[in-house]
Amino acid sequence: MFSNTWHKTDQDLIKSSLDGHDSAWESLISRYQRLVYHFPHGARMSAEDCDEVFQETFLSLYRNLEKLRDVKDMGRWVATIAKRQTWKLVQRNRHYSNEPLQDDYNVEDPDLIPEESWQIKVQQSQIRQAFSQLNGSCRKVLYLLFFEYDSTEYERVAADADIARGSIGALRRRCLVKLEKILARMGINEHTVVKWLT
């Protein structure tokens, strides 16, 4: 739906949103909605509560667009707001509930969550964004190599991707170069990506 804006940076989309372009705002929502929903889903919240976290997070984003023009790590900002909204709603539900909440409904105080554990979710969101910009064959081959099979299982990847086994290595290299360029445009360091994919 918003594929024509995936090449744009968050700053581009914020500027366009401030200029009144609804499609840019919709693209920002599309870009970060999975990241936002991760936090209430992780707290085993109801669909209604998840939607409330979503709405409050993006309302906060919208209200702060002008301030966010120069934010370098939008994913981190969005994740911080979403986890705080989740925490707030969990605490409210505990206060008003007459029945004890399930143990798996527990969610940590966002200030106590280790940086690394929620930063991983931000990084996963960024990888998904970058993957969405690759062409179909690159997207499929890299997904199979890094998420479905061991990265050396060329026979299985070739069968699933319906391409010759001998072309996997060259295609893999070309696709990783493309992915690296996309991530660089997003301001993501290639060495960080190597850590995510290994």
N, C-alpha and C positions, 0 to 999 in steps of 0.2 A: 504493500500500500504506500509506504513512504520510501521506496527504494531509491528514488531520485534525489534524496537528501542524505543518504548514508555517507557520501563523500565529504559532507560538510562537518566542520568542527562544532563542538558545543557552543563556542563563542559566536560562530556564524549563525547558528540557530537562535541563540539568545538575541543577537542583534536584529535578526529578521522578525522575531517575536515582538520585540519592542517597537519595531516599525509597523506592526499591525498585521503581519502575515500569519494567519491561523495555521497554515500547513506547517510552518516551522515549529510552532508550539506543539502541534500534534506529533511532530517527529521527535521532539524532546521527550514527550510522554512515552511514545513507542520505544524509544531508545532505552529508557530506564524503568519501564513498568515491571519487568521481571525481577530486577534488582529490588525494587520497592516491595513487591509481594513476597520476596524471600523471607523477610523478617516476621511478618504476621503468620505466614505459613509455618515457619519454624517454631513459632509459639503455639501452634495448633489452635489458632483462633478460628472463629466461625467465618463463613464467607462474608457476612455483613460487616464483621469487625475488620477483616482484611481490606474490604472496600473502603472502610473509614480511614484506615491507615494510608491507603493509596490516595484518597481525596485530600486528606490533611497534608500529606507530604507534598503533593503537587500544588496545592494551594499556597503552601509556604514557598515553594520554588517560584511560583508566579509572582507572589508579592515581593520577592527579592531579586527579580530578574536584573534590575538595574545594578544592584550590588555585585551580581554574579558575572558581569561582563568580563572581568579579569581573573576569574577563578580558573586555576590550571587543572584541578582535579575535580571535575563535576561529579564523577561517580562517588568519590569519597564524601562530598557534601550531601548528595542525595541519600547515600547509605546512612550517614549520621542522623539525618532528619527522620528517615524511615525507622531506624532502630529506636530513636527517642519516642516517636509516635506509638510504636508497638509497646514499649515499656509503659508509657502513660496509660494506654488503653488496658493493658493487663492489670495495672494497679487499680484502675477505676472499676474494672470487672470484679476484682477481688473484693473491693470495698462494698459493692452493691449486691454481690451474690450471697444468697442464703445457703447455698450448697457448696461444699468444698470443691475446689477445682481439681481436675486430674493432675497427677504428678507431672505428666508430660506437657502440661500447660505452662509450666514454669518458664520464665525467661529472665535472663540476667539483667541487672542494672546495666544500661548501655555503657556507663563509665567504667564498668568492671570487665567488659568483654575485651579479651586480648585483641590488640590491633590486627594481628595477623589473621585471626579467624574471620573477621568480617571483611578485611581487605581482600581475602580470597574471593568473596562474592562479587566485589567490585571488579576484580580482574576477570572473573568468568564472564561478567556482563560485557566487558570491553572486548574479550575474545569473540563472543557471539556477534557483537557489532561488526568486528573486523571480518569474521567469516561470512557475514551476510553480504559483504561487498565483493567477495570472490565469485568468479564464474562457477557454473554448476559442476564442471568436472573437477576443478580444484577443491571446491567445498566438499565434494563427495570423497575424493581421495584422501584429503587431510583428515576428514572426520574418521574414515575407516582406519587410517594409520595410527591416529593418536587417541581415539576414543573407543573404537570398536575392537581392534585387534592390537597385538604387539606390533610395534613399528617395523619389525623385520619380516612379518608374515605377508610377503608380497603375493604369494599364490592365492591366498584367500581374498586379499584386497583386489587383485586383478579379476577374480571371478565375480565378486560383488559389484565392482565398478564396471564390469564388462569391457575391460581394456587388456591389451597384451601385457603379460608379466614383465617383459623386457623394457617396457616404456614407463614402468612405475617410478624407478629411481630418478629419471630425468624430469618426469612430471612433478614428482615430489619436490625436487630442488626449485623448479620454476615457480611452483605454487607457494613455497615457503618464502621466496624472494618477494612475490606479490604481497603475501601476508605481512611480511616485514615492512614493506613500504606503506601499506595501509596503517599499520600500527604506529609507524613513525609519524604519519600525518596526524594521528590521534594523540601524539606525544608520549607513546609508550616505548620504553627501551627494549631493544631486541634481546638483551641478555635476560631480562625479566621473563620474557616469553619462553625462552629456552627452559627456564626453571619450571614454568607451568606445564610445558609439554613433555617433560622428561620425568 
